[in-house]
Amino acid sequence: MLVDAEWMAKHDRRIDRFIKQAGFRFPAVLEDIDFREKRGITKQDVLRLSDCLYIQKKQNLILSGPTGVGKTYIACALGRCACQLGIAVIYIRISDLFLTLGEAHATSTYASLRKRLANVPLLILDDWGMKPLSIVECHEMMELAELRYGRSSSMISGQLPLSAWHELFPDPTLADAVMDRLVHNAFKYNLTGESMRKALAMRQFEDGGGS
């Protein structure tokens, strides 16, 4: 019993460390996802993804849809599932990614950062498509997509539908190259429905006796 208890404590500490190192935007869990409204992804879809088999198969996951429908929350919840299975995760917003890469260039830590981003089993890139990419950013995405292709899984979350991704790239050739590596082996879900933030605020108002 003591050995089992020690093993469990060590296991729990490892999971906590993975979750902390991932840097999730929200402390999201699957149990808190509201599936009462149709939103383009079902409870069965999410539960199937939570086994992280797509990560073992080096496949990608793309979540698109308007603001507020729960893309980031679902991404963080699925990332947490990976951590609980002992899979390392990095969550980062696209704007922060390019800022961090730029700072790494200036401090001679670029090589180690790129290696870390390339090797992490699940890389979650959030807020994709908030603005068009510069040529430098296009090349960074191309390098990252190439390094991870067939070796690791990426999860992309953003407002733009796949049909509009080409518009983000000033160079159509780079657009094709990046999308080929990110999209063709990916599970794709376009989330719809009312804003979860608005729905939550309304339920809280009703629970509080508002009129």
C-alpha positions, 0 to 999 in steps of 0.5 A: 500500500505504501509503494502504491501510495508513493507511486500515485503521489509521484504520478500526480506530481508529474501530471501537475508539472506537465499542466503547469509547464503547458501554460494553458489559458484556462484551467479547463476540464471536459466535465465543464463543457456544455454540450446542450447547444449544438456547436459543431462538435459533439460530446462523442467527438470530444470524448474520442479526442480525449484518448489522445490517439490522434497524438500517438498517430501524429495527426493534427486538430483544427478548431475554427469558429466565431469568437466565444463559441468555446474553441480555446476552452475545448483546446485547453481541456483536450490539452489537459487530457494529454497531460493526464496521460503523461504527454507533454503539451505547450499552449501558446497564442500565435501573437505570443509565439512570434514575439517569443521567437523574435526575442529568442533571435535577439538573445541567441536562444532561438535554436533551443526554443525551436527545438523545444517547439518542434519536439513537444508531442502536442503544440496548441496554437491559439488565436490563429488568423487574427491578422495577416502574417508577415513574410518573416512569420510565414517562414517561421510557420513553414519551418515549424510545420516542416519540423513537426510534420509526421513527428508531432501533433499540432492543434490550431484554434482560430476564428477563420475558416479553412477556406480563408487561410490562404488570405493570411499569407502574402506568398501563395507558395508558402500558404500551400506548403504550410497548409499541406503540412497542417491540414491534410492529416487533421481532424477539422471542426467548425464550431457554431452557435451562440457565444458561450460567454453570453450564454454563461452570463445569461444563466448566471443572471437568471440564477441570481434572480435577475429579470 
